[in-house]
Amino acid sequence: MLKEGLLKGKRILVTGGGTGLGKEMASMYAALGADLYLCGRRQEVVEQTAAELASAHGTKVRAFATNIRDPEGVDAMIQAIWDDGGPLDGVLNNAAGNFVSRTEDLSHRGFDAVASTVMHGTFYVTHSVGKRWAQEARKLLADGAELPTRSVVSILVTWIFNGGPFVVPSAMAKSAVANMTKSLAVEWGGYGIRLNAIAPGEFPTEGMNARLTPGKKTSGREANNPMRRIGRMSELKNLAGFLMADGADWMTGQVISIDGGNSLATGGNFYAYRNNTDEEWAHMRDSIRLQDVKDRQMRVA
């Protein structure tokens, strides 16, 4: 769908780029010719993905083991990227956290784990990159030079539009990122900085399945989708590529859903879990905790 070499010469940071949706979209950027910087919490995983993408597409890919909840660590990573060849051209804010739970069962720690990654972490990355872009733009404007176009794309969720029962921390934090996208599109537009966002429907990954539909390969909601299927990864990758590319530079401050119309037809959220028994919730909590243990062990390894 997208022209070969569309992103050649661009330097793009992908957060949460080692696995799942981040890895998939990063592979599209690499296939289109971009040099990539991937960050994730698991060093071995993000380094393996970087090597895999560089080998497959012949482009430069560097890995950073960075927890985006740490603002000093984020700023050090961004400075290292600048020192490695100059300004970034784009950022894909993909790193996130989520899990299903009755809200009355949430601990403060569980809430903070999601909110600090999604809201604080996304802001720390966007702010660290954006303030450098803004400084560069002010110098160029003072010299009467043309501004380059910079792009931030953030991955949201469809339930920012209509609420997210049983995923309240995500609904709150992703809504904050949506508002950041709109606010900074206005504030930073004069610097040539565009901010847009994608609200994907169901594109199953291992992490999503483990924490949102524990024990199931997919949610089983395909039959309720207007298009009677789940998303194809190529569709999400094409949209992510389009938003990062030049050619529609007047488009900013937008949140685009890609969900087969599901959020319009069904609300696109987890309302069906209202019928879960205490035993079913306990089983889901146990499954999510097992996945958390597995992830921690991989970060230590």
C-alpha positions as CSV (number, residue, x, y, z in Angstrom):
1,M,0.0,0.0,0.0
2,L,2.8,2.5,0.9
3,K,5.5,3.5,-1.5
4,E,8.9,1.8,-1.2
5,G,11.4,4.1,0.6
6,L,8.7,6.3,1.9
7,L,10.5,6.8,5.2
8,K,14.1,6.6,3.9
9,G,16.3,9.1,5.8
10,K,14.0,9.4,8.7
11,R,15.0,8.5,12.3
12,I,12.2,7.2,14.4
13,L,11.9,6.1,18.1
14,V,9.4,3.3,18.9
15,T,8.6,2.8,22.6
16,G,7.6,-0.7,23.6
17,G,9.3,-1.7,20.3
18,G,10.5,-5.1,21.3
19,T,7.3,-7.0,21.2
20,G,3.6,-6.9,20.2
21,L,2.2,-4.0,18.3
22,G,5.3,-1.9,18.7
23,K,7.5,-4.5,17.0
24,E,5.0,-4.9,14.2
25,M,4.8,-1.2,13.5
26,A,8.6,-0.8,13.9
27,S,9.0,-3.5,11.2
28,M,6.9,-1.4,8.8
29,Y,9.0,1.7,9.5
30,A,12.2,-0.4,8.8
31,A,10.7,-1.8,5.6
32,L,10.0,1.7,4.4
33,G,13.6,2.7,5.0
34,A,13.7,4.4,8.3
35,D,16.5,4.1,10.9
36,L,15.0,3.0,14.2
37,Y,15.6,3.4,17.9
38,L,13.6,0.8,19.9
39,C,13.2,1.1,23.7
40,G,11.7,-1.5,26.1
41,R,12.1,-2.7,29.6
42,R,13.6,-6.1,28.7
43,Q,17.1,-5.6,27.3
44,E,17.5,-9.0,25.8
45,V,14.1,-8.8,24.0
46,V,14.6,-5.3,22.6
47,E,18.1,-6.1,21.4
48,Q,16.9,-9.3,19.7
49,T,14.2,-7.4,17.9
50,A,16.6,-4.7,16.9
51,A,19.0,-7.3,15.4
52,E,16.1,-9.0,13.7
53,L,14.8,-5.9,12.0
54,A,18.2,-4.7,11.0
55,S,19.0,-8.0,9.4
56,A,15.6,-8.2,7.6
57,H,15.5,-4.7,6.2
58,G,19.1,-3.6,6.0
59,T,18.5,-0.4,8.0
60,K,20.1,0.9,11.2
61,V,18.3,-0.2,14.4
62,R,19.5,0.5,17.9
63,A,18.0,-0.8,21.2
64,F,17.7,0.9,24.6
65,A,16.6,-0.9,27.8
66,T,14.7,2.0,29.2
67,N,11.8,2.3,31.7
68,I,9.8,5.2,30.4
69,R,8.4,5.8,33.9
70,D,11.8,7.2,34.8
71,P,12.1,10.8,33.4
72,E,15.8,11.0,33.9
73,G,16.3,7.7,32.2
74,V,14.1,8.9,29.3
75,D,16.0,12.1,28.9
76,A,19.4,10.3,28.9
77,M,18.1,8.0,26.2
78,I,16.9,10.8,24.1
79,Q,20.2,12.7,24.5
80,A,22.0,9.5,23.5
81,I,19.9,9.3,20.3
82,W,20.6,13.0,19.5
83,D,24.3,12.3,20.0
84,D,24.1,9.3,17.7
85,G,23.3,11.4,14.6
86,G,21.1,14.3,15.3
87,P,17.4,15.0,15.9
88,L,14.7,12.3,15.6
89,D,12.1,12.8,12.9
90,G,9.4,10.9,14.6
91,V,8.2,9.1,17.7
92,L,5.8,6.3,18.1
93,N,4.4,6.3,21.6
94,N,3.4,2.6,21.9
95,A,4.6,1.5,25.3
96,A,1.7,0.8,27.7
97,G,0.3,-1.4,30.4
98,N,-3.2,-2.8,31.0
99,F,-5.1,-5.6,32.6
100,V,-8.8,-6.3,33.3
101,S,-10.1,-6.1,36.8
102,R,-13.1,-5.1,38.7
103,T,-12.3,-1.6,39.9
104,E,-13.2,-2.3,43.5
105,D,-10.4,-5.0,43.4
106,L,-7.7,-2.6,42.2
107,S,-4.8,-1.8,44.4
108,H,-3.1,1.6,44.3
109,R,0.0,-0.1,43.0
110,G,-2.0,-1.8,40.2
111,F,-3.5,1.5,39.2
112,D,-0.2,3.3,39.2
113,A,1.5,0.6,37.1
114,V,-0.8,1.4,34.3
115,A,-1.2,5.1,34.7
116,S,2.5,5.8,35.2
117,T,3.5,4.0,32.1
118,V,0.7,5.2,29.8
119,M,0.2,8.8,31.0
120,H,3.5,9.8,32.7
121,G,5.8,7.7,30.5
122,T,4.2,8.9,27.2
123,F,4.5,12.5,28.4
124,Y,8.1,12.1,29.5
125,V,9.1,10.8,26.0
126,T,7.1,13.3,24.1
127,H,8.3,16.2,26.3
128,S,12.0,15.1,26.1
129,V,11.9,14.9,22.3
130,G,9.5,17.9,21.8
131,K,11.6,20.4,23.8
132,R,14.6,19.6,21.6
133,W,12.5,20.0,18.5
134,A,11.1,23.3,19.7
135,Q,14.6,24.6,20.5
136,E,15.8,23.7,17.0
137,A,12.7,25.3,15.4
138,R,13.2,28.6,17.3
139,K,16.7,28.8,15.9
140,L,15.6,28.0,12.4
141,L,12.7,30.5,12.6
142,A,15.1,33.2,13.8
143,D,17.3,32.5,10.8
144,G,14.4,32.6,8.4
145,A,15.0,28.9,7.5
146,E,12.3,26.4,6.6
147,L,11.2,24.1,9.4
148,P,11.4,20.3,9.0
149,T,8.2,18.4,9.8
150,R,8.4,16.2,12.9
151,S,5.7,13.7,13.9
152,V,4.5,12.1,17.1
153,V,2.1,9.2,16.8
154,S,0.5,7.7,20.0
155,I,-1.3,4.5,20.3
156,L,-4.6,4.8,22.2
157,V,-7.7,2.6,22.7
158,T,-11.2,3.0,21.4
159,W,-12.7,3.2,24.9
160,I,-11.4,6.7,25.3
161,F,-14.5,7.7,23.4
162,N,-17.1,5.9,25.6
163,G,-15.5,4.7,28.8
164,G,-13.8,1.5,29.7
165,P,-15.5,-0.6,32.4
166,F,-13.0,-3.1,34.0
167,V,-10.0,-1.2,32.5
168,V,-10.5,2.1,34.3
169,P,-6.8,2.9,34.7
170,S,-6.2,2.5,31.0
171,A,-9.3,4.5,30.1
172,M,-8.2,7.4,32.3
173,A,-4.6,7.4,31.2
174,K,-5.2,6.9,27.5
175,S,-7.8,9.7,27.6
176,A,-5.0,11.9,29.1
177,V,-2.8,11.0,26.1
178,A,-5.6,11.9,23.7
179,N,-5.9,15.3,25.3
180,M,-2.1,15.7,25.2
181,T,-2.2,15.0,21.5
182,K,-4.8,17.7,20.8
183,S,-3.3,20.2,23.2
184,L,0.3,19.9,21.9
185,A,-0.9,19.9,18.3
186,V,-2.0,23.4,18.9
187,E,0.9,24.5,21.1
188,W,3.7,23.1,19.0
189,G,2.1,23.4,15.5
190,G,4.2,26.6,14.9
191,Y,7.3,24.5,15.4
192,G,6.4,22.1,12.5
193,I,5.5,19.4,15.0
194,R,2.5,17.2,14.3
195,L,0.8,15.0,16.8
196,N,-1.8,12.4,15.9
197,A,-3.0,9.2,17.5
198,I,-4.4,5.8,16.6
199,A,-7.1,4.0,18.5
200,P,-6.9,0.4,17.5
201,G,-9.6,-2.2,17.9
202,E,-8.7,-5.9,18.4
203,F,-5.3,-6.8,17.0
204,P,-4.3,-9.8,19.2
205,T,-0.9,-10.1,20.6
206,E,0.5,-12.3,23.4
207,G,0.5,-9.4,25.9
208,M,-3.0,-8.4,25.1
209,N,-4.4,-11.9,25.3
210,A,-2.6,-12.5,28.6
211,R,-4.0,-9.5,30.4
212,L,-7.3,-8.6,28.7
213,T,-8.7,-12.0,27.7
214,P,-6.9,-14.4,30.0
215,G,-7.2,-18.0,28.8
216,K,-8.5,-17.2,25.4
217,K,-6.8,-16.8,22.0
218,T,-9.0,-13.8,21.1
219,S,-11.9,-12.2,22.9
220,G,-14.5,-14.1,21.0
221,R,-16.2,-10.9,19.9
222,E,-15.5,-11.3,16.2
223,A,-19.2,-12.1,15.5
224,N,-20.3,-8.8,17.0
225,N,-18.0,-6.7,14.9
226,P,-19.7,-5.0,11.9
227,M,-17.0,-6.6,9.7
228,R,-17.2,-9.9,11.5
229,R,-13.5,-10.3,12.1
230,I,-10.6,-9.0,14.1
231,G,-7.9,-6.6,12.8
232,R,-5.2,-7.6,10.4
233,M,-1.8,-6.4,11.5
234,S,-1.0,-5.1,8.1
235,E,-3.9,-2.7,8.4
236,L,-2.6,-1.1,11.6
237,K,1.0,-1.0,10.2
238,N,-0.2,0.8,7.1
239,L,-2.0,3.5,9.1
240,A,1.1,3.9,11.4
241,G,3.2,4.3,8.3
242,F,0.9,6.9,6.8
243,L,0.8,9.1,9.9
244,M,4.6,9.1,10.2
245,A,5.2,10.0,6.6
246,D,5.3,13.4,4.9
247,G,2.6,14.4,2.5
248,A,-0.3,15.1,4.8
249,D,1.5,17.6,7.0
250,W,-1.6,19.8,7.7
251,M,-3.1,16.8,9.6
252,T,-2.6,17.2,13.3
253,G,-4.4,16.7,16.6
254,Q,-6.4,13.8,15.3
255,V,-7.4,10.5,16.9
256,I,-8.2,7.8,14.2
257,S,-10.0,4.6,15.1
258,I,-9.2,1.4,13.2
259,D,-11.6,-1.2,14.6
260,G,-14.0,-2.3,11.8
261,G,-16.6,0.0,13.3
262,N,-16.7,-2.0,16.5
263,S,-16.7,1.0,18.9
264,L,-19.6,2.5,17.0
265,A,-21.7,-0.6,17.1
266,T,-20.9,-2.2,20.5
267,G,-19.1,0.4,22.6
268,G,-15.9,-1.6,22.0
269,N,-15.2,-2.2,25.7
270,F,-15.3,-4.9,28.3
271,Y,-18.9,-4.5,29.5
272,A,-19.6,-8.2,29.0
273,Y,-17.4,-9.0,32.0
274,R,-20.2,-7.7,34.2
275,N,-21.5,-11.2,34.3
276,N,-18.3,-12.8,35.6
277,T,-18.5,-14.7,38.9
278,D,-16.1,-14.2,41.8
279,E,-14.4,-17.5,40.8
280,E,-14.0,-16.3,37.2
281,W,-12.4,-13.0,38.4
282,A,-10.1,-15.0,40.7
283,H,-9.0,-17.2,37.8
284,M,-8.3,-14.2,35.6
285,R,-6.3,-12.5,38.3
286,D,-4.2,-15.6,38.7
287,S,-3.6,-15.8,35.0
288,I,-2.5,-12.2,34.8
289,R,-0.2,-12.6,37.8
290,L,1.5,-15.6,36.2
291,Q,2.2,-13.5,33.1
292,D,3.6,-10.7,35.3
293,V,6.0,-13.2,36.9
294,K,7.0,-14.5,33.5
295,D,7.7,-10.9,32.3
296,R,9.8,-10.1,35.4
297,Q,11.9,-13.2,35.0
298,M,12.6,-12.2,31.4
299,R,13.7,-8.7,32.4
300,V,16.1,-10.2,35.0
301,A,17.5,-12.9,32.7
